[in-house]
Every structure is written in structure tokens, then in C-alpha cells.
Amino acid sequence: MPLTQLDSTAALIVIDLQKGIARLPTVHPAGEIIGNAARLARAFRERNLPVVLVNVTGMASGRTDAVRPKFSFPPDWTELVPELEQQPGDLLISKQRVGAFLGTSLDADLRQRGVTQVFMAGISTSAGVESTARNAYDLGYNVVLVADAMTDMNADAHGHSVETFFPRIGEVETTDRVVEVLRARV
């Protein structure tokens, strides 16, 4: 399969790699996912391409059958994992919904920077990553989903997203291949 074509202005969007979520049990070891996302962030920064770090700070109001947590979260729950090495030039988006576009400035921020392509990584594949990827596709961005830089709490849900749904809205790649494309264009 050919390597992903890199648009002139691409951005990396890292979903919910924050201390509270990285501690949850996932299908793939969170440390590996975080390591791959950190490699991607470094490669994007080397090319002076935008890195968007997304954290979730609450839940949208509305009825749902899902049980809402009845405990208070630890004080560091929303803090990004240190391995991402957040830089002053990174864009931080705090969300209160599943996806990162609705109710935030993400679309306006990306358009202001001339971004036409987004690369996606994070936790959880079938929720935050998929919701954000769907919105990006609907908004007209070229979407690349970095499968080994994302995971889920449910193996079937992760597999369905990566194998069935993601190929319908974008390209599915690996961290190594994306880094190769980014470094080839320096």
C-alpha cells in the first residue's frame, strides 16, 4: 500500500492522552500508545506543523443511559501525560463532549492555520478519536488515522473502528509510516 500523501499543512490531533484516562484499562498498553503519539508529536513539531492536544474536562449535559460517575476525579485527572512534552506552540483544546470539534474552537483554529489534513491518535478509538475523525471528515479535512497510536477499552469496538469504519472516512496508517512521510518532506 502506498504511503499517505502529506498535504502542505497537516496537523496532529491527540485525543484524551491525559493522566486520568491513561490510567484506565485498555486493549493495548497505554504506554505504547502514548509513546507512539509522542513520536508523532515530535515529528510534526520538527516540520513546524500544528500539534493539537485535546483533553476532556467534563461531560455535556443531556440524558443518557450511560451511568455518570458518582465520584470526584483526582486533581490531576485532566492533565496531559508528560510524555507528550507539551510545547508553548501546541494548541490545547479542552472539551466536554465526546468529539473535539463541537463546542470548541478547534475548527476555527485549524482553518486559521491553513490546515487541510488531520492525523488522529489517542484514547479511545471508538469514542473520542472516532467522533473527532467523523467531524473532521464532515468538515472537509483529509483524515489519517494512526492505528497503532490509539486504543480503546473494548477490543471489538477498537477493531470495528480501525478495520471497518475508518477506511470509509480516511486513510489508516502506522506511526512508523507517518514519521517516514514527515521526515521525507524535510
KOLBA-437328 format. One line per field, with one value per residue: y, x, z of N, C-alpha, C in turn. Coordinates in steps of 0.1 Angstrom, whole numbers, m for minus. Layout:
BEGIN
nY = Y|...
nX = X|...
nZ = Z|...
caY = Y|...
caX = X|...
caZ = Z|...
cY = Y|...
cX = X|...
cZ = Z|...
***
This chain:
BEGIN
nY = m12|22|50|74|105|136|166|201|216|200|187|173|156|148|128|130|120|120|121|110|94|78|60|41|8|m6|m20|m22|m17|13|28|22|33|60|64|62|83|104|102|109|135|148|145|160|185|190|195|219|218|220|208|194|191|174|175|161|177|175|165|168|182|165|138|104|69|59|54|80|90|89|98|119|132|126|153|157|147|157|166|165|137|136|126|135|159|187|217|253|262|244|236|237|220|219|198|190|171|141|142|164|187|199|226|237|256|243|238|264|272|254|260|287|283|272|245|214|188|162|142|115|104|87|81|73|48|42|62|91|95|84|100|126|123|116|141|158|147|153|180|185|180|162|130|111|82|70|40|25|42|46|34|15|7|m15|m43|m53|m30|m12|m27|m27|1|7|m13|m14|11|34|32|41|68|79|75|48|44|37|46|45|47|72|89|84|96|123|129|126|147|169
nX = 8|5|23|8|m2|11|m5|1|m3|m7|m20|m15|m38|m42|m60|m74|m51|m45|m38|m58|m73|m54|m48|m68|m80|m70|m72|m47|m15|m13|10|25|9|9|37|39|22|37|60|49|41|66|77|59|63|90|87|74|47|13|4|m21|m34|m57|m79|m103|m126|m150|m185|m210|m242|m274|m296|m288|m283|m261|m242|m233|m203|m201|m182|m156|m131|m95|m72|m53|m65|m72|m49|m24|m5|29|47|40|52|43|44|50|39|20|m14|m40|m69|m97|m123|m158|m174|m178|m165|m139|m145|m172|m185|m160|m131|m117|m121|m120|m95|m78|m84|m76|m49|m45|m48|m55|m55|m57|m42|m49|m48|m49|m69|m102|m104|m130|m146|m138|m117|m129|m153|m142|m128|m149|m162|m142|m139|m165|m163|m146|m119|m89|m84|m63|m58|m40|m34|m18|m14|m35|m60|m85|m111|m124|m120|m134|m148|m127|m115|m136|m138|m112|m109|m133|m148|m130|m115|m135|m137|m112|m76|m58|m31|3|24|52|52|39|57|79|70|67|94|106|99|113
nZ = 0|m8|7|28|14|21|29|23|46|74|104|137|158|190|211|242|258|287|322|338|320|308|327|328|321|290|257|243|256|274|276|253|233|241|238|210|201|212|197|172|177|181|155|140|151|144|118|119|120|130|163|181|212|230|257|280|300|313|311|286|291|293|286|291|288|299|328|348|363|399|416|427|406|406|413|393|370|345|334|308|297|306|288|263|260|260|242|240|216|209|204|227|234|253|260|264|255|235|210|196|182|184|202|208|198|178|149|138|147|134|107|106|106|82|78|61|64|88|113|133|167|199|229|234|208|197|206|215|196|172|170|167|144|126|126|116|90|80|80|59|60|51|64|84|101|128|135|154|173|189|211|228|253|247|228|206|198|192|171|152|146|135|114|100|99|98|73|56|59|58|56|69|89|102|129|123|95|91|104|87|63|71|77|53|38|47
caY = 0|35|58|86|117|147|179|211|219|189|188|161|158|138|128|125|113|127|112|102|84|69|50|32|m4|m5|m32|m21|m9|28|33|21|43|73|65|64|96|113|102|117|149|153|146|172|198|191|201|231|216|221|197|197|182|175|168|162|183|172|159|176|179|158|125|93|57|56|58|90|87|95|101|131|128|131|167|157|138|163|169|157|129|143|121|143|171|198|229|265|264|234|241|229|221|212|195|185|162|130|147|177|199|206|233|242|265|235|240|278|273|247|268|299|279|267|230|207|173|159|129|113|95|89|71|59|47|42|73|104|95|83|112|137|119|118|156|163|143|160|194|186|177|148|124|100|76|63|29|20|54|47|22|15|m1|m27|m48|m53|m16|m8|m34|m22|14|6|m21|m12|24|43|32|48|83|84|66|42|43|33|56|44|52|86|96|83|106|136|131|126|160|180
caX = 0|14|23|m1|3|11|m9|11|m5|m13|m19|m17|m47|m41|m73|m75|m40|m44|m35|m70|m77|m43|m48|m79|m76|m72|m68|m33|m8|m14|24|29|1|15|50|37|17|48|69|42|41|79|79|51|69|102|83|67|33|5|1|m33|m35|m71|m82|m117|m127|m163|m194|m221|m255|m283|m300|m281|m285|m248|m241|m223|m195|m206|m171|m148|m119|m83|m69|m45|m72|m73|m35|m19|6|41|55|37|61|36|52|42|32|9|m28|m46|m83|m104|m137|m168|m182|m170|m156|m132|m149|m184|m183|m146|m126|m108|m122|m116|m81|m72|m86|m67|m35|m45|m48|m64|m53|m55|m37|m55|m42|m54|m78|m105|m106|m144|m153|m132|m110|m138|m162|m135|m125|m161|m164|m131|m143|m177|m159|m138|m105|m84|m83|m54|m59|m28|m40|m10|m12|m48|m66|m99|m113|m131|m113|m143|m151|m114|m114|m146|m134|m100|m110|m145|m153|m120|m112|m146|m136|m98|m65|m53|m16|11|33|64|49|37|70|87|64|71|108|110|95|120
caZ = 0|m9|19|28|8|31|25|26|60|81|119|145|168|200|218|256|264|299|333|343|310|305|338|326|314|276|249|240|267|272|275|239|226|245|231|195|200|215|185|161|181|179|141|135|156|136|105|122|117|143|172|189|223|235|270|283|313|318|302|282|297|285|291|285|296|305|342|350|375|411|425|423|399|412|409|380|360|331|329|297|301|304|276|251|260|255|239|240|203|207|206|237|233|264|255|274|247|230|200|199|174|188|215|210|187|170|135|135|150|123|94|107|103|68|79|53|67|102|117|146|177|213|236|230|194|193|212|212|183|161|169|162|130|118|124|107|76|76|78|47|62|48|77|85|115|131|142|165|183|195|217|234|264|242|216|194|194|185|158|142|141|127|103|92|97|94|59|48|60|57|55|82|88|114|134|115|81|92|107|75|53|76|76|38|33|54
cY = 12|42|70|98|128|160|189|216|209|192|174|165|146|139|122|117|121|117|104|91|74|58|39|19|m3|m18|m33|m13|6|34|32|31|57|75|68|78|107|114|110|132|155|155|158|185|200|197|214|230|216|208|202|187|185|168|170|166|181|166|169|172|171|144|114|81|53|62|69|88|95|97|113|125|133|145|167|150|144|167|160|149|136|139|129|156|183|210|241|267|254|241|231|231|213|211|190|176|151|135|161|189|206|213|238|251|257|238|254|279|266|255|281|295|273|252|224|192|172|144|127|102|97|77|78|59|49|53|86|105|94|95|124|135|121|133|162|159|151|175|196|184|163|142|112|95|67|52|24|31|56|34|25|7|m14|m31|m49|m39|m10|m14|m29|m8|14|m1|m18|3|34|43|39|63|88|72|60|39|38|45|56|50|67|94|95|94|120|139|132|139|172|187
cX = 9|13|13|6|1|6|1|10|m13|m11|m21|m27|m46|m52|m71|m64|m37|m43|m46|m74|m66|m42|m58|m74|m79|m67|m53|m27|m8|0|29|21|6|28|48|32|28|57|62|43|55|81|71|58|82|99|75|52|25|3|m10|m34|m49|m72|m97|m118|m140|m172|m205|m233|m264|m285|m291|m284|m272|m248|m230|m216|m201|m194|m164|m135|m106|m79|m61|m52|m72|m59|m30|m7|19|49|51|45|55|45|44|34|21|m4|m35|m61|m89|m118|m145|m178|m173|m160|m150|m136|m161|m181|m169|m143|m117|m109|m117|m100|m73|m73|m77|m53|m34|m45|m59|m64|m51|m51|m43|m49|m50|m63|m92|m109|m121|m152|m147|m125|m120|m148|m154|m131|m137|m164|m154|m135|m155|m173|m150|m123|m101|m79|m73|m55|m48|m31|m31|m7|m26|m52|m79|m100|m119|m124|m122|m146|m139|m113|m124|m142|m123|m102|m122|m148|m142|m116|m123|m144|m121|m88|m61|m39|m10|20|46|63|47|50|79|83|68|85|113|107|102|129
cZ = 0|4|17|22|19|24|29|41|67|96|125|156|178|210|232|262|277|310|337|333|308|316|337|319|299|269|246|252|264|270|260|230|229|238|216|193|202|203|173|164|178|164|135|139|148|123|107|118|130|150|181|200|230|248|272|298|320|308|298|289|288|290|284|294|303|319|343|363|387|421|419|417|407|406|395|369|346|326|318|303|298|292|263|250|254|254|239|227|201|210|216|236|244|260|267|266|242|220|203|191|180|202|218|198|177|155|131|137|138|110|94|103|89|67|70|56|82|104|131|154|190|218|237|215|190|198|207|199|171|159|163|147|121|115|115|92|71|73|66|49|56|61|75|100|117|140|154|175|189|201|223|246|260|229|204|189|186|171|147|137|131|114|94|89|92|80|50|49|59|54|69|80|102|117|125|102|81|94|94|64|58|74|62|32|39|44
***
